Amino acid sequence: MSKNTSKSDAVNAASNHPTIPNETPARTAAEQAKLDTLEKAITDDNQSSFRLAAALAEIRDAKLYQPEYKTFEEYSKKRWQYSRSYCSRLCDVHEVLTDLKESTEVVAAFKNVGQARVFVDLEKDERIQLAEKVTEAAGGKKLTAAIIAKHKKELFPDKCIIERKKPAVKVGTAAEVMNDKPKFEIIWQTVIKLRGLMLNEERQGVYGALIEELEKGITPWVEWENGLTAN
């Protein structure tokens, strides 16, 4: 359950959801019974995140949210106040557990969604390979997401490359930008100016020490940047 969504919120939402006209045929009695069972699991206070993931995934895959809701995203948001990203993460985890259903030792060791999510960006055969590696190396020891990620990096290093996103907000107008990155020399000059504006007692205090450390830290980057410009 997400931090922003409580069990009571989900129960309240379940008791008052809209009916939206739709051309999709009504559910059969069997489908309605199945939906009732799955939704009861969603509102169960004693459920695990894995059971919640399984219930949501089955409702999505069988399109049991129709005809009241046109899409699973609409159903999740209006019926349960669950965001699209939250449901996607849970459904991804259920897919992992489905692929690893024969790797019972690893699945049994999963204590939280974070451990299972390490497998999400792998193909089924890769997931099984990683599960076998983790099982062999664990030797009965406690399994953590960090341990799984370590073995994943050993087996599939290309799947562990972190792509850094560009900041949504650019550096202030006082800073020049070169190749979509802040120009370090301008930032360095700004640090020097800040130090010059500080009172003597401020320079000798915590703020002065921070400015000094910032200046020392950015100087090598300025030299590196100047070297690129010279070339």
Stockholm file with secondary structure:
# STOCKHOLM 1.0

chainA/1-231         MSKNTSKSDAVNAASNHPTIPNETPARTAAEQAKLDTLEKAITDDNQSSFRLAAALAEIRDAKLYQPEYKTFEEYSKKRWQYSRSYCSRLCDVHEVLTDLKESTEVVAAFKNVGQARVFVDLEKDERIQLAEKVTEAAGGKKLTAAIIAKHKKELFPDKCIIERKKPAVKVGTAAEVMNDKPKFEIIWQTVIKLRGLMLNEERQGVYGALIEELEKGITPWVEWENGLTAN
#=GR chainA/1-231 SS CCTTCCHHHHHHHHHSCCCCCCSSCCCCHHHHHHHHHHHHHHHCTTCCHHHHHHHHHHHHHTTTTTTTCSSHHHHHHHHHCCCHHHHHHHHHHHHHHHHTTTCHHHHHHCCSHHHHHTTTTSCHHHHHHHHHHHHHHHTTCCCCHHHHHHHHHHHCGGGGCCCCCCCSSCCCTTSCEETTEECHHHHHHHHHHHHHHSCHHHHTSHHHHHHHHHHHHHHHHHHHHHHHHHC
#=GC SS_cons         CCTTCCHHHHHHHHHSCCCCCCSSCCCCHHHHHHHHHHHHHHHCTTCCHHHHHHHHHHHHHTTTTTTTCSSHHHHHHHHHCCCHHHHHHHHHHHHHHHHTTTCHHHHHHCCSHHHHHTTTTSCHHHHHHHHHHHHHHHTTCCCCHHHHHHHHHHHCGGGGCCCCCCCSSCCCTTSCEETTEECHHHHHHHHHHHHHHSCHHHHTSHHHHHHHHHHHHHHHHHHHHHHHHHC
//
